[in-house]
Amino acid sequence: MSRKFIPVEEAFAEWRKDPEFVAEYDALEEEFTLADALIRARGHADMTQEQVAEKMGTTQAVVARLESGRVMPSTRTLKRYAEATGTRLTISFTPAATRHQATR
């Protein structure tokens, strides 16, 4: 039996037609962005999760949870992560896209 695989781009385009999916996906954007920033900082520092954890005075499991995007860390924790990876924590605010702009 042969299984047909749908390219992820096609599946995503189809899912984006569902307003409920779009709302849930957009609600997770901040978590995805934060997780990506943490992982990039660690990658640029060429460090393992264990090494970051040691410099932060915590465990690898805590670092893994931070990088998963499933927790929203305090600014104090983010600052400790930045210091551990030799980066600087910068927080910025950007205008939210209006419904009309988001669908263009």
N, C-alpha and C positions, 0 to 999 in steps of 0.2 A: 504494500500500500504506500503510495507516494503522498507526501504531505506538501501542500502549497504554502509557501511563506510569502507574506505580504511585507514589502519594504516598510520600515518604520516610518518613513516620511509620508507614505500613502495612508497608513493607519492613523498617524497623527493628524493629517489633513482632514480625515473623515471624523475623527473625534472632536476636532475644533468646530465642527458644525453643530455640536450639541451644546446648548447654552449652559446646562448643568456641569458638563465637563469643563468648559471654559472658566466658569466661576470657581470651581474647585482647584483647577490648575493655577489660575491667577492668585488664589489665596495662598498658595505655596511658594510663590515667586521669591518672597523675602528669605524663606528658609533655604531655597536653592542657591540664592545669591550669596548668603552668608557661608553656607557649606563650601561653595566653590572658592570663596575668598580665603577661607581657612586652609583648605587643601593646597591652594596655590602658594600661600605664604610658606607652608611647610615644605612644599616642593622646591621653591626658590632657595630655601635654607638648606636643602639637601639633607633633611632630617627624617627619621622614622617617627612614628607616633610615640614609641617608647622614649626616644630622645627628647621630644617635646614635653612629654609627661614628666620626665625626670627634672627638666629645667623649670617646669611649672610647680613641681612639688606635688604631683598627683599621679594617677595611674594611666596606663595606656587605654583602659576601658573608658575613662572619662574623656580623653582626647578623641577616641573613636565616636563617642556619643556627640561631642561637639561638632565633629566633621560630618556626622550623618544628617544634620539639618533638622533633626527631630526635637531638639531642645533649643530654647532661646536663652543663651548665656547672658549674664550680667556684663555691663561694660568693664567692671573690674576683672572678670574672667577673660574677656577679650583682650584687655590690656596685658594681662599676664601671658596670654598666648602670643601676642605680638612681641613682647620682650623676649620670650623663649625662642622665637623664630628670627629675631634680629630685624623685626619690622616695626613700623609705627602705626598705631591704630588711628584711622581717620574715619569720621562719621560724617555723612553728608545727606542732605535732603534734596530730592529732585521732584519736580512737579509730576503729579499723577496724570496719566493719560486719560483723557475723557473717553467716554464710550465711543464717540465718533472717531477719535484719533486711533483708538485701539483696533478698529475694524478696517482701517484703510489698508 
